[in-house]
Amino acid sequence: MRLWFALATAALIATMPVSALPAVAQSTPPDPVRALKQQFRTERGVQISEVTRLTRDGRTLLRMRAGGRLQFGPSGAVASDGLWQEAPDPATLKKREGTDDELVRIELINVGGNRYLSGLDFGFYPAARGKTWVRTKSPRGVEADAATISTQTIDVFDPAVLKTVLKGTTGRPVSGGFLYRGSVSYAQLYQAARNVYAVPLRGAAVEELHKMKIAWRLWTDPTGLPTRLMTSEASGGKGLPILSRTDTRYTDWGSHVLVIAPPADEVVDEKELKLPDLAELLDRLEPNELISALNARQDGDDSSSRARTSAH
């Protein structure tokens, strides 16, 4: 009886159309690099949202949110816009009550070989009065660098970088797709995309680049497209290191994205302000470092101003 049942079942399955068979979980992960390249279409893109936290000895030094959109073209990223914003935890906010500290909020647009920033206080420059955006030229080769709107050191939108990061790893099936994990050195990232990492790593010894490593976990959907990237790395040299953790989500792959420059009458060029190379500053510093530097500078300016007022 059991033999007849087994034969009958086998015969029934053999005659069933493929669509009627129950779905079987995909065990072999698709190629994320190939999936990424298939997204490179005119005026198509992806949404980015992330949280970065810097800690030292368990104490939070800085917490910030970043997010925006990346626009693709046939060969990769061509434009982006986004926002960096401080997001202090409740304890930090309470400490800052009654002080002059303001939450930093910087908007960015990268399009047409230019970068536009809004939110920096350049009001003391006569040329900047009445303007809300400062324009700077993007370094060659990184016109739409995703790092401009993301604090992630790993640029998952660069096929060469993504291939380097995933080398030697295998995706493990998880709910909703696959999970990859591993670590990558700054030396490997530099070899994968020298134009992107040349400025931030300028002056670093080769030995140091091999020692500087980023631990990462990457989730993809069933087609191989990244949906989440978590990274952590320590820095700071002597003493207690600073630990940086970033959690980034990628959504709306293939959505229509068209980034446009701000209105011309709202823009002032950095050359008119006689600023240092703002584009190089952006590439040399991580966004969180830039915010810290700007806060420190603002604090120094405020202290000097108060001292002058007291003197009078």
N, C-alpha and C positions, 0 to 999 in steps of 0.2 A: 504494500500500500504506500509506504513512504517512497519507494523507488518510483512508482507511478506518479506520485505527487511531485517529486523532484523533476521528472522528465516533462510533465505537463507544465510546470512552472517555467522551466527552461524554454520550452517551445513557445509559451505565451510571451515571454520577454523578447524572444528573437523576432516575433512578428509585430511587436509594439513599435510605433514611431519613436524616434529619438526624443522628440519633445515631450512624450508621455512618461519617460523614465524619470525617476526622482533625481533631483540635483545632487551632485557629489561635490563636496568641498574641494576647492582648488588647492592642491598641495605644492605645486611648483610656482614660486612667485614670479610675476612678470618683471621685465627689466625696467627699473625706474628711470634710467637715463633715456631709454627709448620712449617711454611714456611722456617724459618731460619735453622732448624734442617735438612730439606730435602736437604739443600745445602752442608751438611757435607759429601763430597765425596773426595776420594784421588785425589790430584793434581788438584782440582777445587778451585776457589776462587772468589774474588771480587776486584774491583779497588776503591781506596779512594782518594778524593781530598777535601781540605778544606781551609778556611781562618779564622784566629783568630785575633781579635782586642781587645786590652786592652786600656781602656780610664779612665780618672779621670777628673771629672768636665767638661766633654765635650771635653777634650783635649786627642788626641791619644798618648799613651805612647809607644805602640808597635803594629806592624801589621806583621803577618807572614803567610806564606803558608806552608801547609804540604800535603803530598800525598804519595801514594804507593800502594802496593798490599798485600793482605792477602791470604795465602794458607790454605785450609782446609784439614782435614783428616776425618775419620769416626766418630770421637768424638768431632770435633771442630777445632779451629785454631791450626796449627802446625808450621807455619813459616810466616815471613813477611819481606818486604823490603820497604824502603821509604826515604823521604827527608824532612828535615825542612829547611826553607829558609826565611830570613827576606824579607819583601815586603813593604818597607816604602812608604808612600804616597808622592806625588810630593813636598809638602811643607817641609817634613822632609828631603828628598833627597837634596833639595836646601840648607838647613841649614848645611848639612854635607859636602857640596862642599868645597874642599880645606883642609879638615881634613884628619887624618890618619885612620879614621873609615872605616872598611871594612864590607860589608854585610856578615852576618853569614850564612853559608851553611853547613849543617851537613847531611851526608848520614848514613843510618842505615840498618843493616841486622840482622835478628833474625832467627837462624836456628840451629838445632841440640843441643839445650840447651845453645847456646852461643849467645852473642850480639856483633856485630862488628860496630864500629863507624869510620867514615872518615870525615875530615874537621876540627877537633880540632887540635890546634897547639901544638904538643908534640915534635917539632923538636929540642928543647934544651936538650932532653934526648938522650944520645948517642945510647941507644938501639933502639930508634925510627927512627934513620936516615936511609933513604932509604925505609921506610915502609909507607904505606898509610892508614892502618887500625889498630885499637886497639881492641883487643878481651877481653871481660869480661864475666864472667859466669852469666847466667840468674838466678834470684831467683826461687826457686822451686815453681811450680804451675803457673808461669806466663811466661813460656818460649816464648810463641808467643803472649803475651799480646798486644792487638790492640792499647792500649794507647801509646805504644812505637813509633808508626808511626802516631798517631792522638793525638791532644790536647784535645779531648773530654773526660770528666770525665765519661760519660755514655758509657759503652762498649756494643754496640748493638749486638756484636758477641757472647756474653755470654748469653745463653738461660735464666739462672736464673736472670741475671740483667735485661734483656729485659722484662721478665715476671713481675718483681717487678715494673719496670717503668710504664708498661701499666696497672697495677692492678687498677680496678675501673674506667677505661676510656673506651670510645667507639669511634670507628673510624667514622668520618663524610665523606660521599662521596664527593670527589672533582675531578676535571679534572685529569685523569690519575691514580686514585686510591683512597686512603683514607688518612685523616688527623687526627692524635691524638695529644692531648696537655694536659699538666699538670705540676706538679712539684714533685720533689723527694728529700729526704734529704740524706745527707751523711750516716746517721745511717742506712737507708734502704738499701743503696748500700753496706755498710759494711756487713750487715746481709745476703745479697744475694750472695756475693763473697768475703769472708774474705781474701782469699789468694791474691786476686788482690788489695784490698784496705788496707791491713794491714800496709804496709810500708808507703804509703803516709799519712795515718791518725794516725801514731804512736804518742802517747803522747797526743792526743786530748781527752778532757773530753767528756763523753757520752752526757751531756747536750748540748755541743757545736755542736756535730754531728747532733743532732736533729734540731738545729737552722740553720745549714748550708744547704741551699736548692738551687736546680738548677731548673730553669724554662725551659721547653723544648717543642718543637713541632716536631713531627715525621710524615713524609710522607711515605706511602708505595705504591707499585704498586698494580694492581688488584689481584695479587696472595698473597699479604701480605708481600713481601720483602721490607725492608727499601730502600728508594731512597734518602732521605734527612733528616738530623737531625740538628735543630737549638737549641742552648742552650745559656743561659745567667745566670751569677751568680756574686754576689758582694762579695768582700773580702777586707781586709785591716785594720780591727779593728778600732782604733780611727781615727778621722779626716775624710776627704773625702774618700769614698771607691773606690776601683779599680773595674771597671765593665769589665768583660770578656764575649765577645760574640764570639761564634764559629758556623760556617755554614759548614756542611759536606755533600758531595754528594757521593752516592754509586752507582756504575755502573758496567756493565759487569758481573753480577752474573752468576756463572756457567762456567766462562771462564777458560781456562787452565792456571794454575799458578804453577810454580816450582821455588822455591827460593833456591839458592845455595850460599855456603860460598865463600868469596874472596880467591884468590890463596894464598897458605900457605906462599910463599916467600914475600908477601906484608903485612903480619900480624905480629904484635908484641903483646904479652900478657901483660895485665895490671900489672901482678906480676913483670915482668922485668922492668917496669917503677917505681915500688914501689909507685903506686898511691893509694889514698883512695879508698874505695869500690865504684867503678864507677857504678856498677849495682844498688846499693842502692841509689846512688845519682840520677840516672835516674828515679827510682820509686818514690823517695820522692818529686822530683820537677816536676812540669808541664813543658813541653818543652819550653814554653815561659819564665818561671822562670829560667830554666837552661841557656837559651841564655842570659838573662839579667845578671845572675851571672857570666857567662863566659866573657861577655863584660866588666863588672865591674872589674873582675880580670885582664883582658888584659889591661884595662886602667891603673890600678894600677901598673902593671909590666912595662908598657911603661913610666909612670911617674918616677918610680924608676930608670929606665934605663937612661932617660934623665938627671936625677939629678946626677947620677954617671958620665955621660959624661961631664956635666958642671963642676963637681968637678975636673976632670982631665984636 
